[in-house]
Every structure is written in structure tokens, then in C-alpha cells.
């Protein structure tokens, strides 16, 4: 059976090969290891192989892992799950990136509760790219207004966009929503002239190649590294 280490290096190879095929520099693509439902020891295994960026969906689970891994000072923590307003303080205090923001109230709270000594919190706005009622995310027509709001908040740094398109098996179909998100980012870059607006968080285990072909700078991979999720504690 392949180990987590085997799987991690296989994903690194997949990212490299997809980038080369797309005519891109593999160094421009960051792997975010999505570690929800996995024990702290699994993250420690990836860390020993050089992985530094980890994505968590559930706040209390993430806080427990952060406590268990506090000796690994250079881990970069990304919050990628739905955000309840009563949990923004700990997210603002304990994470380096948030990928799943789509509401003004959450943004206001994250900025107000971010410790100033930690520097600005990196923000990706989640876009509901397929207009699915079951998914979070701002609709594309409201994106620029929300982005401009982020720019006014002192303890946030707008970095880019995130999306979770509907599942597709055909790579051509997978590429379509990623191409739309990339176009939205280019339009936002043009209208805001914001130098830090450089991130496309898109692509998971089943559509990594399509995302990289359309310009992903962060790919969020969980199952292909860790295998099936364990039950939440």
C-alpha cells in the first residue's frame, strides 16, 4: 500500500508534469495539503517531506492540530471551510490565509479581530462559479464590490479568488469554470491595480490538471495525499 510520503511525492510529480504541459513554471504552483479529518501525525509526516502549507475546514479540529504541532513553527495554516461569525476571532488569530470568505460581515470581523502584530491576514474571496444554490460563494456580478471592501479593511490583504466547481469527469468540461475564474481575476487585477492580487485557489484531487492548465497558483489536495478522511472527533 502506498504511504502518505509516497502519495505526497506523487502529487508533487503530477503538479510538475501538469505545469510543464501547460507551459508554466512548476515553482509558481503551491500545493495546499487539505488535512481535514486527518490526525496531526499525518501532517507531521508531510512536514518532514518539506510540505509547509496545510488547509483545514473545521475550526476546533484545526486548533487541536495546531496545538499538537506547535513545535513546527513555520507551518502556514489556511482556513478553507465555511465561516460562522461566532468563530471569526480564532480564525483571525490562528490562521495565515482564509480562502472561503463571501460576506461583508465576516470580512469586517476578521479585520477587527486580527492581531496587528501578526500582519495582515491573506484573503481569497470564494466565488460561486457555477451558481449552485448548495454552495457558498459570492456571485460574479457582486465580486468587485466585495473585493473593494476588502481593500478598505486595515488588517486584511486581498490575494485572489477561490472556487469549488461542480464535479466533471471530462477535462475540457473541468477547464471551463476554471477559465471563468481566471478571467474574473484578470478583470479584478485590471480594475483595482492591486499588486498583491496574484492567487487562484482552484483544483482538487480529481481536477488538478485542468486547474493548472487554466492558471491555478494554489491547488487544494487532500484525498490523493492522505487517502479517505477519518471520522471527525
Residue, then its C-alpha position, 0 to 999 in steps of 0.5 A: x500500500x502506498x504511504x502518505x510520503x509516497x502519495x505526497x511525492x506523487x502529487x508533487x510529480x503530477x503538479x510538475x508534469x501538469x505545469x510543464x504541459x501547460x507551459x508554466x513554471x512548476x515553482x509558481x504552483x503551491x500545493x495546499x495539503x487539505x488535512x481535514x479529518x486527518x490526525x496531526x501525525x499525518x501532517x507531521x509526516x508531510x512536514x518532514x517531506x518539506x510540505x509547509x502549507x496545510x488547509x483545514x475546514x473545521x475550526x476546533x479540529x484545526x486548533x487541536x492540530x495546531x496545538x499538537x504541532x506547535x513545535x513546527x513553527x513555520x507551518x502556514x495554516x489556511x482556513x478553507x471551510x465555511x465561516x460562522x461569525x461566532x468563530x471569526x476571532x480564532x480564525x483571525x488569530x490562528x490562521x495565515x490565509x482564509x480562502x472561503x470568505x463571501x460576506x461583508x460581515x465576516x470580512x469586517x470581523x476578521x479585520x477587527x479581530x486580527x492581531x496587528x502584530x501578526x500582519x495582515x491576514x491573506x484573503x481569497x474571496x470564494x466565488x460561486x462559479x457555477x451558481x449552485x444554490x448548495x454552495x457558498x460563494x459570492x456571485x460574479x456580478x457582486x465580486x468587485x464590490x466585495x473585493x473593494x471592501x476588502x481593500x478598505x479593511x486595515x488588517x486584511x490583504x486581498x490575494x485572489x479568488x477561490x472556487x469549488x466547481x461542480x464535479x466533471x469527469x471530462x477535462x475540457x468540461x473541468x477547464x471551463x469554470x476554471x477559465x471563468x475564474x481566471x478571467x474574473x481575476x484578470x478583470x479584478x487585477x485590471x480594475x483595482x491595480x492591486x499588486x498583491x492580487x496574484x492567487x487562484x485557489x482552484x483544483x482538487x484531487x480529481x481536477x488538478x490538471x485542468x486547474x493548472x492548465x487554466x492558471x491555478x497558483x494554489x491547488x487544494x489536495x487532500x484525498x490523493x495525499x492522505x487517502x479517505x478522511x477519518x471520522x471527525x472527533 
